[in-house]
Amino acid sequence: MRLFRSVFTIAFYTSISRILGFIRDIFIARYLGVSTLSDVFFAAFKLPNFFRRIFAEGAFNSAFVPIFVDKLQVQHNRREALLFVRNILSFLFYALLIFIIILQIFMPLAMKFMFFGFSSNPEKFNLLVNLSRITIFYLLFIAIVSLFSAILNSIEKFAIPSAVPIILNGTLIASLFIFDSITPNLAYALSWGVFAAGILQLLWLGIFLIKHKVLVYPTIPKVNKDAKYFFKKLVPGVIGANVMQLNLLVDTMIASIITGAISYLYYADRINQLPLAMIGIAINIALLPALSKKIKSGNIKQAIKMQNLALEAGLFLVIPAALGLFALATPIIDTLFARGEFGTGETFLVAKALQYYAFGLPAFVMVKVLEPAFFSRGNTSLPMRIALFCLGTNIVLNIVFIAPFGYVGIILASVIASYLNVALMLYHLIKKDHFAFEKKFLSQLIKILVPAIFMAFIATFLNGLLSAYGYHKIFNLITTISVSFLIYITLSYLLGSLKFLKYKIPE
């Protein structure tokens, strides 16, 4: 089935990017640890990285792909499709350029609002403002990169845009060594690395667009019907597709109150993002154009079948991933980050955060799998309303949980808000007859849960056994994950939960 091939392609390149991202974080942990410099850089990178995720991981696709697919593949009007792209690029380029100039002027005010916990330390706050003035330019680059990626995704060239994050991670690693001697400290070096990565990503996609004879450049923007429709869908799509990212931004703002909490949440979330990207975001990106074609051609039953398969595949992968992260949180953090300035105490605190994130991982992925059911129908307003309600819930729960639970209370609030988001999305999809669970869904879910739980117990036991024999921690972790995954796949095959791979949906 073409959908699963597309998911695999996106997941493959995403996995390479995330592995490189871990290497990047290993270097950051080694040289910065959990310190003032790490807290300030992660905070300065938070705003452009937040926009990177909301643009690159769903929101832009949700508004752009259905319109572009309709013009290019349904109406077969390439000229209109290219005019639409150039017009949208023009709006983005000029609007974001003006926004960045305004932010340069009012950056101290913006940072005081976003990271109020830093304002009590003038030296720390001034560093944050200076770094943010460098990293904010990445916002302009990533918006254009997202547009270029959406074009390539629409014509089912998934590999090229999926490789874009590799450039970011590789550039940040290089910046620690290239810019170290010419900047005041490593936080500045990383910030200039973010700037350079944006330019390189833009050049990478631009080359392939030219190769596919898609010439895109800014012109004088025109407020026409297509532009109005696009932005009408984009604004709610940004909110609806990124409730998790909005929750993480709120979490970071509140975490600035607790010393070191931003870094604890950052390192734990980096691990959590790997299965989220490889499973949830990969399915989201591949499913949207496929669903759009089915729905626009009137094949509603096939569309619902495709959604069920995507949900089943997502749960098959994310449930063992979540249980595995919970069971192996400490050895994972210890193996990846425990060196240099990152000690035993930091390992314990970050591992604890990762375990809480693991509870919410299935919800984070299900949100990404369910979103295309709304967006392929041009409905971005309802997911937005749901997301805003869940965001409000997260803020309230943050206030309630931070006193009794500390920094893990911040994560717990996001987890609860995410499961609420899933429940509300399912309720509205089923109510509108846009989704229905197949009869075998519950039995398939049980067939996924049983081997996954058994796998988690095996992983805990095996890692403890190997550690007791004194083997190297890298060998222990790789062996434990490999054996546990093999056991999960074997049990799944025996129970029949791999049958979704054999299902065929007409292309």
C-alpha positions in Angstrom: 0.0 0.0 0.0 1.4 3.4 -1.1 0.4 5.1 2.2 2.7 2.8 4.3 5.5 3.1 1.8 5.3 6.9 2.2 5.1 6.6 6.0 8.2 4.4 5.9 10.1 6.9 3.7 9.3 9.8 6.1 10.1 7.7 9.2 13.4 6.5 7.8 14.7 10.0 7.1 13.2 11.3 10.4 15.0 8.5 12.3 18.3 9.6 10.8 17.6 13.2 11.7 16.6 12.3 15.3 19.7 10.1 15.7 21.8 13.0 14.6 19.7 15.2 17.0 20.7 12.9 19.8 24.3 13.3 18.9 23.8 17.0 18.9 22.3 16.9 22.3 25.1 14.6 23.6 27.5 17.3 22.6 25.4 20.1 24.2 25.1 18.0 27.3 28.8 17.4 27.4 29.8 21.0 27.0 26.9 22.9 28.6 25.3 20.3 30.9 22.4 21.7 32.9 23.6 25.3 33.3 22.7 28.9 32.8 24.0 28.7 29.2 22.0 25.6 28.4 18.8 27.1 30.0 19.2 30.4 28.1 20.0 28.7 24.7 17.1 26.3 25.0 14.8 29.3 25.8 16.2 31.4 22.9 15.7 28.4 20.6 12.2 27.7 21.9 10.4 30.4 19.9 11.9 29.7 16.4 11.9 25.9 17.2 8.2 26.2 18.2 7.4 27.8 14.8 9.6 25.2 13.1 7.4 22.4 14.6 4.1 24.1 14.0 5.0 24.9 10.4 6.9 21.8 9.5 4.9 19.2 11.4 1.4 19.6 10.2 -0.2 23.0 10.3 1.1 24.3 7.0 0.3 21.0 5.3 -3.2 21.2 6.7 -4.0 24.4 4.9 -1.8 24.1 1.8 -2.0 20.5 0.6 -5.8 20.2 0.0 -5.8 23.4 -2.1 -2.7 22.6 -4.0 -3.7 18.9 -4.6 -7.1 20.1 -5.9 -5.5 22.5 -8.4 -2.7 20.3 -9.5 -4.1 16.8 -9.4 -7.9 17.2 -9.5 -8.3 20.2 -11.8 -5.0 19.5 -13.6 -4.2 23.2 -13.7 -0.5 23.5 -13.1 -0.4 27.2 -13.9 -3.0 28.1 -11.3 -1.2 25.9 -8.8 2.1 27.7 -9.3 0.4 31.2 -9.1 -1.1 30.1 -5.8 2.3 29.0 -4.4 4.0 32.2 -5.4 1.3 34.3 -3.9 1.4 32.5 -0.6 5.2 32.7 -0.6 4.9 36.5 -1.1 2.6 36.9 1.9 4.8 34.8 4.1 8.0 36.5 3.1 6.9 40.1 3.6 4.8 39.5 6.7 7.4 37.5 8.6 10.2 40.0 7.6 8.2 42.8 9.1 7.4 40.7 12.2 11.1 39.9 12.8 12.1 43.5 12.5 9.4 44.5 15.1 10.6 41.6 17.4 14.2 42.9 17.1 13.1 46.2 18.6 10.8 44.8 21.2 12.7 41.6 22.0 13.3 42.5 25.8 9.6 42.9 26.2 8.8 39.7 24.4 11.3 37.7 26.4 10.1 39.2 29.7 6.6 38.0 28.8 7.6 34.5 27.6 10.3 33.7 30.2 9.4 35.8 33.2 11.4 33.6 35.5 14.6 34.9 33.9 13.9 38.6 34.6 15.1 38.4 38.2 18.7 37.7 36.9 19.8 40.7 34.7 22.9 38.9 33.2 20.9 35.8 32.3 18.0 37.9 30.9 20.3 40.1 28.7 22.0 36.9 27.3 18.5 35.5 26.4 17.6 38.7 24.6 20.9 38.8 22.6 20.6 35.1 21.6 16.9 35.4 20.7 17.8 38.3 18.3 20.0 35.8 16.4 17.7 32.7 16.4 14.5 34.5 15.5 15.6 34.8 11.9 15.2 31.1 11.6 11.4 31.8 11.7 11.5 33.4 8.2 13.6 30.6 6.8 11.5 27.7 8.2 8.3 29.2 7.0 9.6 29.2 3.4 11.1 25.8 3.9 7.7 24.5 5.1 6.1 25.9 1.9 8.7 24.2 -0.2 8.2 21.0 1.7 4.5 21.1 1.4 4.8 21.4 -2.4 7.1 18.3 -2.6 4.8 16.4 -0.2 1.8 17.2 -2.4 3.5 15.6 -5.4 4.5 12.7 -3.2 8.2 13.5 -3.1 8.5 12.8 0.6 12.1 11.9 1.0 13.6 15.3 0.1 11.6 17.4 2.7 12.0 14.6 5.3 15.8 15.0 5.1 15.6 18.7 5.9 15.9 18.3 9.7 19.2 16.4 9.2 20.7 19.7 8.0 19.6 21.5 11.2 21.1 18.9 13.5 24.3 18.6 11.5 24.8 22.4 11.4 24.3 22.8 15.1 26.9 20.1 15.9 29.3 21.8 13.5 28.6 25.2 15.0 30.0 24.1 18.4 33.4 23.8 16.8 33.3 26.3 13.9 31.8 29.3 15.9 33.3 28.5 19.3 36.5 30.6 18.8 34.7 33.6 17.3 31.8 33.9 19.7 31.7 34.9 23.5 30.5 31.4 24.5 29.0 28.2 23.2 25.4 29.5 23.6 26.2 32.2 21.0 27.9 29.5 18.8 24.7 27.4 18.8 22.5 30.4 18.1 24.5 31.3 15.0 24.3 27.6 14.0 20.5 27.9 14.0 20.8 31.0 11.7 23.1 29.1 9.3 20.9 26.0 9.3 17.9 28.0 8.1 19.8 29.2 5.0 21.2 25.8 4.2 17.7 24.1 4.5 16.3 26.7 2.1 19.0 26.1 -0.5 18.5 22.3 -0.2 14.8 22.4 -1.0 15.2 25.2 -3.6 17.5 23.0 -5.7 15.0 20.2 -5.8 12.1 22.5 -6.6 14.0 23.8 -9.6 14.8 20.2 -10.6 11.1 19.4 -10.6 10.4 22.6 -12.7 8.7 24.4 -9.8 10.0 28.0 -9.9 9.0 29.8 -6.7 9.8 33.4 -5.8 8.2 36.3 -4.0 6.1 38.8 -6.1 3.6 41.5 -5.1 1.1 39.6 -3.0 -2.5 39.6 -4.1 -5.5 39.3 -1.8 -7.5 36.9 -4.0 -10.0 34.1 -3.2 -7.4 31.4 -2.9 -5.2 33.5 -0.5 -8.2 34.3 1.7 -9.2 30.6 1.8 -5.6 29.5 2.6 -5.1 31.9 5.5 -8.6 31.3 6.8 -7.6 27.6 7.1 -4.0 28.3 8.2 -4.6 30.3 11.4 -6.9 27.7 13.0 -4.8 24.9 11.5 -1.7 26.3 13.3 -3.5 26.0 16.6 -5.5 22.8 16.0 -2.5 20.9 14.6 -0.1 22.0 17.4 -1.8 21.7 20.7 1.1 19.6 21.9 3.6 22.3 20.8 1.5 25.0 22.4 1.4 23.0 25.6 5.2 22.6 25.5 5.6 26.3 25.0 3.4 27.0 28.1 5.3 24.3 30.0 8.6 26.1 29.2 7.3 29.4 30.3 6.2 28.0 33.6 9.3 25.9 34.0 11.4 29.1 33.9 10.3 29.5 37.5 12.3 26.4 38.6 16.1 26.4 38.2 17.2 23.7 35.7 13.6 22.7 34.8 13.8 24.0 31.2 16.8 21.8 30.6 15.2 18.7 32.3 12.1 19.1 30.1 14.2 19.7 27.0 16.4 16.6 27.3 13.4 14.4 28.1 11.3 15.8 25.3 14.1 15.2 22.8 13.8 11.5 23.5 10.0 11.6 23.4 10.1 13.4 20.1 11.8 10.5 18.3 8.8 8.0 18.3 6.4 11.0 17.9 8.1 12.1 14.7 8.8 8.6 13.3 5.2 7.4 14.0 2.7 10.3 14.5 4.2 13.0 12.3 5.2 10.5 9.5 1.6 9.1 9.4 0.2 12.7 9.5 2.2 14.0 6.6 1.7 10.9 4.4 -2.0 10.5 5.3 -3.2 14.0 4.5 -2.7 14.1 0.7 -3.9 10.4 0.4 -7.1 11.2 2.4 -7.6 14.5 0.5 -7.7 12.5 -2.8 -10.1 9.9 -1.5 -12.5 12.5 -0.1 -12.4 14.8 -3.1 -13.2 11.8 -5.3 -16.1 10.7 -3.1 -14.5 7.5 -1.8 -15.6 8.0 1.8 -15.7 4.4 2.8 -12.1 3.9 1.5 -11.1 7.1 3.4 -12.5 5.7 6.7 -10.8 2.4 6.1 -7.5 4.2 5.5 -8.0 6.1 8.8 -8.6 2.9 10.7 -5.4 1.3 9.2 -3.4 4.4 10.0 -4.7 4.5 13.6 -4.0 0.7 14.1 -0.5 1.1 12.7 0.2 4.1 14.9 -1.0 2.3 18.0 1.0 -0.9 17.1 4.2 1.2 17.0 3.6 3.8 19.8 2.3 1.6 22.6 5.5 -0.5 22.8 7.5 2.7 22.3 5.8 4.3 25.3 6.2 1.3 27.5 9.8 0.9 26.5 10.6 4.5 27.3 9.0 4.2 30.7 10.9 0.9 31.5 14.3 2.1 30.2 14.2 5.8 31.0 17.2 5.8 33.3 19.5 3.7 31.1 18.5 5.7 28.0 19.3 9.1 29.6 22.4 7.7 31.3 23.7 6.3 28.0 23.0 9.3 25.9 23.8 12.2 28.1 25.7 11.2 31.3 29.1 12.7 30.7 31.0 15.9 31.3 28.8 18.4 33.0 25.8 16.0 33.0 26.0 13.9 36.1 24.1 11.3 38.1 21.7 13.8 39.6 20.8 15.3 36.2 20.3 11.7 34.8 17.8 10.9 37.6 15.8 14.1 37.1 15.6 13.9 33.3 14.7 10.2 33.4 11.8 11.0 35.7 10.6 13.6 33.2 10.9 11.1 30.4 8.7 8.6 32.2 6.0 11.1 32.6 6.3 12.1 28.9 6.0 8.3 28.0 2.5 8.2 29.6 1.3 10.8 27.1 3.1 9.5 24.0 0.1 7.4 22.7 -2.1 10.5 23.0 0.5 12.7 21.2 0.6 10.3 18.3 -3.2 9.7 18.1 -3.7 13.4 17.8 -1.4 13.5 14.7 -3.1 10.5 13.2 -6.6 11.9 13.7 -5.9 15.5 12.4 -5.9 14.6 8.7 -9.6 13.4 9.0 -10.4 17.1 9.7 -7.9 18.8 7.5 -8.5 16.8 4.4 -12.1 18.1 4.5 -10.9 21.7 4.9 -12.1 21.7 8.5 -9.4 23.5 10.6 -11.7 25.5 12.9 -13.0 22.6 15.0 -9.5 21.2 15.8 -8.6 24.8 16.7 -11.5 25.1 19.2 -10.6 21.8 20.7 -7.0 22.7 21.0 -7.8 26.0 22.7 -10.0 24.3 25.2 -7.2 21.8 25.9 -4.6 24.5 26.1 -6.7 26.3 28.8 -7.0 23.0 30.6 -3.2 22.6 30.5 -2.6 26.0 31.9 -5.1 25.4 34.8 -3.5 22.0 35.6 0.0 23.5 35.4 -1.0 25.9 38.2 -2.6 23.2 40.2 0.2 20.6 39.8 3.4 22.6 40.0 3.3 23.1 43.8 2.7 19.4 44.8 4.7 17.7 42.0 7.3 20.3 40.9 8.6 20.2 37.3 7.0 16.7 36.6 3.6 18.3 37.4 4.1 20.5 34.3 4.4 17.3 32.1 1.5 15.6 33.8 -0.7 18.6 32.9 0.2 18.3 29.2 -0.4 14.5 29.3 -3.9 15.0 30.6 -4.7 17.8 28.2 -3.5 15.6 25.2 -5.7 12.7 26.1 -8.6 15.1 26.4 -7.7 16.4 22.9 -7.9 12.8 21.5 -11.3 12.2 23.2 -12.8 15.4 21.8 -11.5 14.8 18.3 -12.9 11.2 18.2 -16.2 12.4 19.6 -16.7 15.0 16.8 -15.4 12.8 14.0 -17.8 9.9 15.0 -20.7 12.4 15.5 -20.2 13.8 11.9 -19.9 10.3 10.4 -16.3 11.1 9.4 -14.9 8.2 11.3 -16.0 4.9 12.8 -14.1 2.2 14.6 -14.1 -1.1 12.8 -15.6 -4.0 14.7 -12.3 -5.7 15.3 -10.6 -2.6 16.7 -10.9 -3.5 20.4 -9.6 -7.0 19.9 -6.7 -5.7 17.9 -5.9 -3.2 20.6 -5.7 -6.0 23.2 -3.5 -8.0 20.8 -1.2 -4.9 20.8 -1.3 -4.3 24.5 -0.5 -7.8 25.7 2.8 -8.3 23.9 3.8 -4.7 24.6 3.4 -5.1 28.3 5.3 -8.4 28.3 8.0 -6.7 26.3 8.4 -3.9 28.9 8.8 -6.5 31.7 11.4 -8.3 29.6 13.3 -5.1 28.9 13.4 -4.1 32.6 14.6 -7.6 33.6 17.2 -7.9 30.8 18.7 -4.5 31.3 19.1 -5.2 35.0 20.7 -8.6 34.3 23.2 -7.2 31.8 24.1 -4.4 34.2 24.7 -6.8 37.0 27.2 -8.7 34.8 29.1 -5.4 34.3 28.8 -5.1 30.5 29.2 -1.6 29.0 26.0 0.5 29.2 25.8 1.1 25.4 26.0 -2.7 24.8 23.3 -3.2 27.5 20.9 -0.7 26.0 21.3 -1.8 22.4 20.9 -5.5 23.4 17.9 -4.8 25.6 16.1 -2.8 23.0 16.9 -5.3 20.1 15.8 -8.4 22.1 12.7 -6.7 23.5 11.6 -5.5 20.1 12.2 -8.9 18.6 10.0 -10.5 21.3 7.3 -7.9 20.7 7.2 -8.5 16.9 7.2 -12.3 17.4 4.3 -12.2 19.9 2.4 -9.8 17.7 2.8 -12.1 14.7 1.6 -15.1 16.8 -1.4 -13.1 18.1 -2.3 -11.8 14.6 -1.8 -8.1 15.2 0.4 -7.7 12.1 -2.5 -8.3 9.7 -3.0 -4.6 9.0 0.1 -4.8 6.8 -1.7 -7.0 4.4 -4.8 -4.8 3.9 -5.2 -3.2 0.5 -6.9 0.0 -0.4 -7.3 1.0 -4.0 -5.0 3.8 -4.9 
